[in-house]
Amino acid sequence: MAEQFLADVVEGLTRDPKSVPSKYFYDRRGSELFERICELDEYYLTRTELSILSRHGRDMADAIGPGCLLIEPGSGSARKVRLLLKHLRDPVGYVPVDISTEHLSRWAARLGEDFPGLYIEPVAGDFCADFHVPRVPGVKRRVVFFPGSTIGNFTPSEATAWLGRMARLTGSGGGLLIGVDLKKDARILEAAYNDSRGVTRDFNMNLLVRLRRELGADVEPDRFEHHAFYNDAEGRIEMHLVSSERQTIRLDHTEVELERGETIHTENSYKFDLDQFRFMAAAAGWRRCAYWTDDERLFSVQYFEVA
């Protein structure tokens, strides 16, 4: 894992423009900071999605049907899946997948205490790559649960490719229940990624702390600033680390020069309208069966089956 981390960072920092994959936000500290972000007043995404799951969880479970094996890439604290599990009829098992091994084990154990009869098999891995799903007897349908609008972190072409992989993973009759953030006023979007408490800033900066601690990078986090904005032309929030001065990052015999004001692009978060996402999923082999939104149509949870 460390070798891949190093290779991805060196490759990203020697690009023009410079970038680092957003999946590397999530060490233990990064995962904890993201949980704090989800509680912020400005960050509407989590509370809105939770309200949709609470309000329509039974309908979602009815759409999925009995005997499913539920697979959750990027499971984190498994907070949202609880709202679905309590409504599912005779689920065969739950497979949380997460890159943060320590985080994964801790939350899987807690979930097991709350659902003692449920078979739970954590899988440590990168859900952006292929991962192994255990074979469990009695499964009528494999269903991928992908909340949080994490799909927006991919470019459209990457998202289509990932959705295609999930269609192959679930196979004939497979399902996908996915959280999708909707397009809205840019002021609401930008406030969500520039919170008044600076938690999102700390989350972004933690990536530089990881480079120092885990990869031995010669980099000073206090020489960077957090910057997030809505790119209307691309339909996405962009998050960057902005160099506040001319400087050099040294990493694994590589020197990376940054000019003052130059950025390291750390995350995209694409926003969609309902038809746009339906068409993209259809290109990857999915047919939309149902969707649910909040009253303000800020967010959606959508259910698909393999076409």
Secondary structure, 3 states (H helix, E strand, C coil): CHHHHHHHHHHHHCCCCEECCHHHHCCHHHHHHHHHHCCCCCCHHHHHHHHHHHHHHHHHHHHHCCCEEEEEECCCCCHHHHHHHCCCCCCCEEEEEECCHHHHHHHHHHHHHHCCCCCECCEECCCCCCCCCCCCCCCCEEEEEECCCHHHHCCHHHHHHHHHHHHHHHCCCCEEEEEEEECCCHHHHHHHCCCCCCHHHHHHHHHHHHHHHHHCCECCHHHEEEEEEEECCCCEEEEEEEECCCEEEEECCEEEEECCCCEEEEEEEECECHHHHHHHHHHCCEEEEEEEECCCCCEEEEEEEEC
